[in-house]
């Protein structure tokens, strides 16, 4: 009985930990893409020449 509970606890913690890790990695990737799009597209959104800078979130 005690062994079953231990195995269930380990399996649950692995599942929760894996899900949390996956969410963390996907959020970091999304943040990186937003940062690249915002800072890396200076030619697409000029700040001089009479045009206002467009901000997309």
DSSP file (Angstrom, degrees, kcal/mol; ACC not computed):
  #  RESIDUE AA STRUCTURE BP1 BP2  ACC     N-H-->O    O-->H-N    N-H-->O    O-->H-N    TCO  KAPPA ALPHA  PHI   PSI    X-CA   Y-CA   Z-CA
    1    1 A X     >        0   0    0      0, 0.0     4,-2.0     0, 0.0     5,-0.2   0.000 360.0 360.0 360.0 -44.6    0.0    0.0    0.0
    2    2 A X  H  >  +     0   0    0      1,-0.2     4,-2.1     2,-0.2     5,-0.1   0.863 360.0  53.2 -67.3 -35.3    2.8    2.4    0.9
    3    3 A X  H  > S+     0   0    0      2,-0.2     4,-2.5     1,-0.2    -1,-0.2   0.900 107.3  51.3 -66.5 -40.8    4.7    1.6   -2.2
    4    4 A X  H  > S+     0   0    0      1,-0.2     4,-2.6     2,-0.2    -2,-0.2   0.922 110.0  49.1 -62.3 -44.1    1.7    2.3   -4.4
    5    5 A X  H  X S+     0   0    0     -4,-2.0     4,-2.4     1,-0.2    -1,-0.2   0.895 111.0  50.4 -63.1 -39.5    1.2    5.7   -2.8
    6    6 A X  H  X S+     0   0    0     -4,-2.1     4,-2.4     2,-0.2    -2,-0.2   0.927 111.7  47.5 -64.1 -44.7    4.9    6.5   -3.3
    7    7 A X  H  X S+     0   0    0     -4,-2.5     4,-2.6     1,-0.2    -2,-0.2   0.894 112.0  49.8 -64.2 -40.0    4.7    5.6   -6.9
    8    8 A X  H  X S+     0   0    0     -4,-2.6     4,-2.4     2,-0.2    -1,-0.2   0.906 111.0  49.8 -64.7 -41.1    1.6    7.6   -7.4
    9    9 A X  H  X S+     0   0    0     -4,-2.4     4,-2.4     2,-0.2    -2,-0.2   0.906 112.3  47.4 -63.9 -41.8    3.2   10.6   -5.8
   10   10 A X  H  X S+     0   0    0     -4,-2.4     4,-2.3     2,-0.2    -2,-0.2   0.928 112.9  48.2 -65.3 -45.1    6.3   10.3   -8.0
   11   11 A X  H  X S+     0   0    0     -4,-2.6     4,-2.2     1,-0.2    -2,-0.2   0.902 112.6  49.0 -62.8 -41.1    4.2    9.9  -11.1
   12   12 A X  H  X S+     0   0    0     -4,-2.4     4,-2.6     2,-0.2     5,-0.2   0.921 111.2  48.7 -64.9 -44.1    2.1   12.9  -10.2
   13   13 A X  H  X S+     0   0    0     -4,-2.4     4,-2.5     1,-0.2    -1,-0.2   0.880 111.7  50.0 -66.3 -36.2    5.1   15.1   -9.4
   14   14 A X  H  X S+     0   0    0     -4,-2.3     4,-2.6     2,-0.2    -1,-0.2   0.904 111.6  48.3 -66.1 -41.0    6.7   14.2  -12.7
   15   15 A X  H  X S+     0   0    0     -4,-2.2     4,-2.1     2,-0.2    -2,-0.2   0.930 115.1  43.9 -65.4 -45.0    3.6   15.0  -14.7
   16   16 A X  H  X S+     0   0    0     -4,-2.6     4,-2.5     2,-0.2    -2,-0.2   0.912 115.2  49.3 -66.3 -42.8    3.1   18.3  -13.0
   17   17 A X  H  X S+     0   0    0     -4,-2.5     4,-2.4    -5,-0.2    -2,-0.2   0.899 110.9  49.5 -64.0 -41.5    6.8   19.1  -13.3
   18   18 A X  H  X S+     0   0    0     -4,-2.6     4,-2.3     2,-0.2    -1,-0.2   0.901 111.9  48.2 -64.5 -41.4    6.9   18.2  -17.0
   19   19 A X  H  X S+     0   0    0     -4,-2.1     4,-2.4     2,-0.2    -2,-0.2   0.916 112.2  49.1 -65.3 -43.5    3.8   20.3  -17.7
   20   20 A X  H  X S+     0   0    0     -4,-2.5     4,-2.3     2,-0.2    -2,-0.2   0.906 111.5  49.1 -62.5 -41.8    5.3   23.3  -15.8
   21   21 A X  H  X S+     0   0    0     -4,-2.4     4,-2.5     2,-0.2    -2,-0.2   0.909 110.7  50.5 -64.1 -42.5    8.6   23.0  -17.7
   22   22 A X  H  X S+     0   0    0     -4,-2.3     4,-2.5     1,-0.2    -2,-0.2   0.915 111.3  48.1 -62.4 -43.4    6.8   22.8  -21.0
   23   23 A X  H  X S+     0   0    0     -4,-2.4     4,-2.2     2,-0.2    -1,-0.2   0.901 111.5  50.7 -64.3 -40.6    4.7   25.9  -20.2
   24   24 A X  H  X S+     0   0    0     -4,-2.3     4,-2.2     2,-0.2    -2,-0.2   0.924 112.3  46.0 -62.9 -45.3    7.9   27.8  -19.1
   25   25 A X  H  X S+     0   0    0     -4,-2.5     4,-2.3     1,-0.2    -2,-0.2   0.917 113.2  48.8 -65.7 -43.4    9.8   26.9  -22.3
   26   26 A X  H  X S+     0   0    0     -4,-2.5     4,-2.2     1,-0.2    -1,-0.2   0.875 111.9  49.4 -66.5 -35.7    6.8   27.8  -24.5
   27   27 A X  H  X S+     0   0    0     -4,-2.2     4,-2.4     2,-0.2    -1,-0.2   0.892 110.2  50.6 -69.4 -39.1    6.4   31.2  -22.8
   28   28 A X  H  X S+     0   0    0     -4,-2.2     4,-2.3     2,-0.2    -2,-0.2   0.909 111.0  49.5 -62.7 -41.0   10.1   32.0  -23.1
   29   29 A X  H  X S+     0   0    0     -4,-2.3     4,-2.3     2,-0.2    -2,-0.2   0.919 111.4  48.3 -64.0 -43.9    9.9   31.2  -26.8
   30   30 A X  H  X S+     0   0    0     -4,-2.2     4,-2.2     1,-0.2    -2,-0.2   0.899 112.0  49.4 -63.7 -40.9    6.8   33.4  -27.2
   31   31 A X  H  X S+     0   0    0     -4,-2.4     4,-2.4     2,-0.2    -1,-0.2   0.898 110.1  51.1 -65.1 -39.9    8.5   36.2  -25.3
   32   32 A X  H  X S+     0   0    0     -4,-2.3     4,-2.7     2,-0.2    -2,-0.2   0.910 109.8  49.8 -63.7 -41.9   11.6   35.9  -27.5
   33   33 A X  H  X S+     0   0    0     -4,-2.3     4,-2.5     2,-0.2    -2,-0.2   0.899 111.1  49.1 -64.7 -40.0    9.6   36.0  -30.7
   34   34 A X  H  X S+     0   0    0     -4,-2.2     4,-2.4     2,-0.2    -2,-0.2   0.919 112.1  48.7 -63.8 -42.3    7.8   39.2  -29.5
   35   35 A X  H  X S+     0   0    0     -4,-2.4     4,-2.9     2,-0.2     5,-0.5   0.916 112.1  48.5 -63.4 -43.8   11.1   40.8  -28.6
   36   36 A X  H  X S+     0   0    0     -4,-2.7     4,-2.2     1,-0.2    -2,-0.2   0.917 113.0  48.0 -61.4 -43.7   12.6   39.9  -32.0
   37   37 A X  H  < S+     0   0    0     -4,-2.5     4,-0.4    -5,-0.2    -2,-0.2   0.886 116.6  43.1 -66.3 -38.0    9.5   41.2  -33.8
   38   38 A X  H  < S+     0   0    0     -4,-2.4    -2,-0.2    -5,-0.2     3,-0.2   0.937 128.5  24.4 -75.1 -47.4    9.6   44.5  -31.8
   39   39 A X  H  < S+     0   0    0     -4,-2.9     3,-0.3    -5,-0.2    -3,-0.2   0.731 118.8  57.2 -91.9 -23.4   13.3   45.3  -31.8
   40   40 A X  S  < S+     0   0    0     -4,-2.2     3,-0.3    -5,-0.5     2,-0.2   0.492  91.9  68.8 -90.8  -1.7   14.4   43.4  -34.9
   41   41 A X     >  +     0   0    0     -4,-0.4     4,-1.4    -3,-0.2    -1,-0.2  -0.356  50.5 137.5-113.6  52.9   12.1   45.1  -37.5
   42   42 A X  T  4 S+     0   0    0     -3,-0.3    -1,-0.2     1,-0.2     5,-0.1   0.819  73.9  52.9 -68.4 -29.9   13.6   48.6  -37.6
   43   43 A X  T  4 S+     0   0    0     -3,-0.3     3,-0.4     1,-0.2    -1,-0.2   0.820 107.3  52.2 -73.0 -29.8   13.3   48.7  -41.4
   44   44 A X  T  4 S+     0   0    0      1,-0.3     2,-0.4    -3,-0.2    -2,-0.2   0.838 118.8  33.6 -75.5 -33.2    9.6   47.8  -41.3
   45   45 A X  S  < S-     0   0    0     -4,-1.4    -1,-0.3     8,-0.1    -2,-0.1  -0.734  80.7-166.3-125.3  81.8    8.7   50.5  -38.8
   46   46 A X        -     0   0    0     -2,-0.4     8,-0.1    -3,-0.4    -3,-0.1  -0.365  14.3-159.3 -71.0 149.0   10.8   53.6  -39.4
   47   47 A X  S    S+     0   0    0     -5,-0.1     2,-0.2     6,-0.1     3,-0.2   0.450  73.9  55.2-104.2  -4.1   10.8   56.3  -36.7
   48   48 A X  S >  S+     0   0    0      1,-0.1     3,-0.5     4,-0.1    -2,-0.1  -0.723  75.6  61.7-120.7 173.9   12.0   59.1  -39.0
   49   49 A X  T 3  S-     0   0    0     -2,-0.2    -1,-0.1     1,-0.2     3,-0.1   0.700 123.4 -63.6  84.1  18.7   10.7   60.5  -42.3
   50   50 A X  T 3  S+     0   0    0      1,-0.3     2,-0.4    -3,-0.2    -1,-0.2   0.438 104.4 119.7  87.7  -1.5    7.4   61.7  -40.9
   51   51 A X    <   -     0   0    0     -3,-0.5    -1,-0.3     3,-0.0     2,-0.2  -0.807  59.1-130.3-101.0 139.8    6.0   58.2  -40.1
   52   52 A X        -     0   0    0     -2,-0.4     2,-0.3    -3,-0.1    -4,-0.1  -0.563  31.2-102.0 -82.8 150.1    5.1   57.3  -36.5
   53   53 A X        -     0   0    0     -2,-0.2     2,-0.5    -6,-0.2    -6,-0.1  -0.545  32.5-138.9 -72.9 132.9    6.4   54.1  -35.1
   54   54 A X        -     0   0    0     -2,-0.3     2,-0.5    -8,-0.1    -1,-0.0  -0.814  13.5-158.1 -95.4 129.5    3.8   51.2  -35.1
   55   55 A X        -     0   0    0     -2,-0.5     2,-0.5     2,-0.0   -17,-0.0  -0.932   9.3-174.6-110.6 123.9    3.7   49.1  -31.9
   56   56 A X              0   0    0     -2,-0.5    -2,-0.0     1,-0.1   -19,-0.0  -0.963 360.0 360.0-118.4 133.2    2.2   45.6  -32.2
   57   57 A X              0   0    0     -2,-0.5    -1,-0.1   -19,-0.0   -23,-0.0   0.374 360.0 360.0-113.0 360.0    1.8   43.4  -29.1
